[in-house]
Amino acid sequence: MFKIFVNSWKTKEIRNKILYTLMIFAIVRLGTQIALPGIDTAGVIAARENASMAGTLYSVIAGGANSSWSIFAMGIGPYINASIIMQLLTIAIPKFEQLSKEGPDGRKKLQSYSRYLTVILALIQGIGLTYTYHNMYLVHSPLVYVASVFCLVCGSTFVMWLAEQITASGIGNGSSMIIFINIVSNLPTGAATMYYLISGSGAAGAAKVAAILLILIVVLAFIVCVNTGERRLPVQYSSKMVGRKQASGRSTNMPIKVNTSGVIPIIFAQSIMQFPIIICSFIGYNGTGVWAEILKGLNSGYWCKPSQPIYSLGLLLYIVLIVFFAYFYTSITFNPLMIADNMKKQGGFIPGIRPGKPTSDYLNKILNYIVFIGAIGLIIVSVIPYFFNGVFGASVSFGGTSLIIIVSVVLETMKQVESQMLVRNYKGFLED
């Protein structure tokens, strides 16, 4: 990986792309430090001490911008949600499905729809966040309320534009890169937590930190295996006539990734688990009784506490949701019937399996096994960090979801840089 980075830095074209991406990173991090108008600074400092939303997926992806109540408090979140919704609508609405098959022009239209939807989602979310700020740390003024919503929407739209600029002129996928830099910005907080654990508890604290680092290394290695793992199905193509010549048959492999749905199941599961909590925080609900206990069960901070095993039911619900969304999202993005049909049209078949419906049934069977293995991997990675809090008593600033995103972005970016260097070498060879 370091060799790829060094070689890419020697190439002027790629080096300019890297510097351009770093410049946008600086703009994003600068925006997270610009507070909204009318915010009470003393209240913000107190909020950081309490950190009610710190450590959640929303806070980590926003790079802590929501805890400082900045103009980038919503970050790239609305754009990610809009992209996922548009992807689902492409499957559900025939018009959108047709646009996705019309090449670059159709994809541009879908992209414009995603931008409009991003603004709408940002407006809705901005109103909700501003209502929360209004009750907590915002000056009670209608003008400030409107200005706050306007700044949040403009900030989220600007971050969306920056992400598209990275995709067009920088390195990697813009949305993923912005999420990546926001997550990485939380690493010093995690390092500080471990330092205080060592300095405050002595040898016992050092042992806990060593155990956490060891588990972290194992988890990272496990994530790499899950992200790069794939099942390769052999495919044989029969010989066919091309003009007056007969093209001989060939053998190839069809790779199916173990983690076919990526980090999407975890994001969906956490969103559903946190939705009631966020709604209650918006309306200022601080009640007691059965509903308060249910909210505690949905809060990940209570899942792995040995003194409160009843809240482990929330962890069980979280695991079920991850498995459900892993199958659900894979069924949307991977169509065995279409793949079997295309394979049949091209004269391809899986050895020992008849073309057509038997091939589709076979792919479904294999896919069900692979999706389950991938879901188990996601569960292991996403649940382990909660044991840091419950068993080791150490709060980390990033969880399993963050680690998956970091590893995925790094691997994907390295592949893209390597492919760009390979293309450049081919260009030089052809020009010579």
Secondary structure, DSSP 4 states (H G I P E B T S, - for coil): -HHHHHHHHHSHHHHHHHHHHHHHHHHHHHHTTSBPTTB-HHHHHHHHHH-SSTTSHHHHHTTTTTTTTBTTTTTTHHHHHHHHHHHHHHHH-HHHHHHHTSTHHHHHHHHHHHHHHHHHHHHHHHHHHHHHHHHHTB-S-HHHHHHHHHHHHHHHHHHHHHHHHHHHHSSS-HHHHHHHHHHHTTHHHHHHHHHHHHHHHTHHHHHHHHHHHHHHHHHHHHHHHHHH-EEEEEEEE--EEETTEEEPPEEEEEEEESSTTTTHHHHHHHHHHHHHHHHHHHHT----SHHHHHHHHHSGGGTT-TT-GGGHHHHHHHHHHHHHHHHHHHHHH--HHHHHHHHHHTTEE-TTS-TTHHHHHHHHHHHHHHHHHHHHHHHHHHHHHHHHHHTS----S--HHHHHHHHHHHHHHHHHHHHHHHHHHHHHHHH-
